[in-house]
């Protein structure tokens, strides 16, 4: 069973939550009988939080580039303090849920098991930016490492498309097919791949090259 921990990285937390989180952590840790040898003083965390809050207010109300730079520096300092304290909390708690929750920090979210990706949709074959090119695009598929695609412009004796070798891309737009011949219809299909496997092929789309 995965050991419970609190988050140690708060980079993605909304800016207006950081000051509130700092206040909550200070309140929770101030009189704790468990977290008694903190790596930083709580007064330092309060100071960092207040400094960030003040500089963020200036920056969000039409501040200059300098104001924004100062806000970012204050945020980085606060996040570093969060990280140091959260690492300490995890070491002290040793996975005990009640102890972790008593710190005021957010719990880590259990990772969602990855699944085979879904089939790409909204596949489009468009005129390319230059003559002799076609442009392939499609909607992003969550939890996908890369995309594989094939194109064809001919059929076999049974009327089945003669697909090209697999091509790979990490992009969902601006994939160039070249060279293509004007007056020839090209077909393309796409599938998604991740660590669990590969999706089915998308619907085949086509375009007459100009």
N, C-alpha and C positions, 0 to 999 in steps of 0.2 A: 504493500500500500504506500502511496506517495506521501512523504512527510509534509505536513502543513507548514507553510511559511507566510510571512508578510511580504508584500512587494518591496523590492529594494530600488526599483527604477520608477520614478514618478514623472518622467519626461512627457508622457502623453496626457497628464492630468490638466484639465482646463485651468487657465490662469486664475480665474476667480475662485477656484477651489483650494489653491495652494495655501493662501493665508488662513482659510478656515481649517484646513487639515493641520497646519502648524499649531493653531490654538488648541485643537482637540488633542494632539499628541502631547503638548505641554501639560494640559490638564490631567491627562491619564498617567503620565510618568512622574508628575511632581511628587505625589505621595505614595508611589509604588514601593512595596516592600521587596520586590523581586529585582527591579531594574535600578540598582543602587549605585553602580559604578559606570555611569554613562560615559561614552567616548567624547561627548561635548556637553557643556553646561546648558541647561534649559534656557537660561537668560540669553545665551548666544543664539539659540534657535529663535527665540522671540525677537531679538534684534534683527536677525537676518530676515525674518518674516515681515517685520514692520518696514524694513528698508526696501524689500521687494514691493510691498503693497504701495508704498509712497511713490516709487519710481514707475510702477505699472500705471497708476492713476494719471501721472503726468503724461506718459507715453500714449495712453489710449485716448487722451483728450487733445489730440492734435500735436503731440510732441514732435520734436525735431529728430534727425537721425542720431544725434548725440544722446537725446533722451531715450531713444529705443535701445541704443547700445548699452546705456547704463542699466536699463531695465533688464536686458538679457544677462548682463553680468551678475546682477542681483539675483535673478532667477537661478542661474547656474550655481551660485553659492548656496542658495537655499536647497536646491536639489541634492547637492553634495552632502549637506548636513542630514537631509532625510535618508540618503543612502547609508551613511555611516551609522546612524541610529537604528535603521531597519536591519542592517546586518548584525548589529549587536543584539537586537531583540530576538532574531532568529537563533543566534547562538545560545542565548539564555533560555529561551522557551523550549528548545529541543523538540519542537513539533507539537507541544501541548496547546490545543486550540484555545482554551480559556485564557492562558497566559498571553498568547499572541493577540487575542482580541482586546485584552486589557491595555495594550500599548497605544491604541488609537489609530494604528496604521491599517491600511487596506490589506486584506488577505489576497494572496496570489490566486488567480483563477485557474482551476484545473484545466489542463490542455484538453481540447476536444479531439478525439481520435480522428485522424484523417481518413477520408474515404476516396474511392475512385472518383475523379472529377466528372462533372456533368458535361454533356455534349455542348460544344460551342454553338451559339445561335446568332442570328442577324449577320450571317456571313455575306459579305458583299465583294464583288469583283468589279472594279471601276477602271475608267481610263487613267493611265499613269501620267506623271508629270511631264514625260517626254514621249516622243514617237517611239514605237517599238516596246512600250512598257504597259503593264497592267498593275493595278494597285489592289492588294488584298487587305480587308479589314473585317473585324468581327468583335463581338462583345467579350469582355474579360470574363474568365471563368474563375471563381474563387478556389483557393487551395491548389493552384496549378503551378508547376515548375516551368514548363515550356509547352509549346504547341507544335504539332507536326502537321504538315499539309502536303498534298499532292495535286498536280495539275495534269490535264490531258487535252489533246487537241485531235486525237484520232480514235477510231474504233477498230476492233478486230473483226474477223469474219462473222462472228455471232452478234455483232452490234454492241459489244461490251467496250467501255472506255479503256484505253491503254494508259494506265496511270504512270506518272513519273516515279522516280525513286523518292523516298521520304526526304522532305526538307524540314528544318526545325527553326523556330524563332521564339523569342521571349516577348515579342511585341504583338499587340492586337491591332495595330494600324501601321500604315506606311511600309507594308511588306511589298517589295517590288518583284514582279515576275517579268523577266526579260532574258533574251529578246523574244518578242512575239511577232507574228506575221500578220500584217493587215489583211482583213477579209476572212480570217480564220476564227472560228468560235473556240474559245478556251473554257474548260471546266475546272473547277477546283473544289476540294473538300478539306475539312480541318478536323483535328481531334486534339484533346487536351491530355497532358500527362503529369503525374506526380509520383510520389514514392509508393503509392498503393496500386498504381497501374495506369491504364489508359482508357479514355472514354470511347464510346462508339463514334463513328464518323458523323460529321454534320451532314445536313442536306447538301446535295451538289448544287452549286450555282454556276452560271455561265455568262459569258459576254463575248460579243463579236468585236475583235480587235480592229482598231481603225488605223 
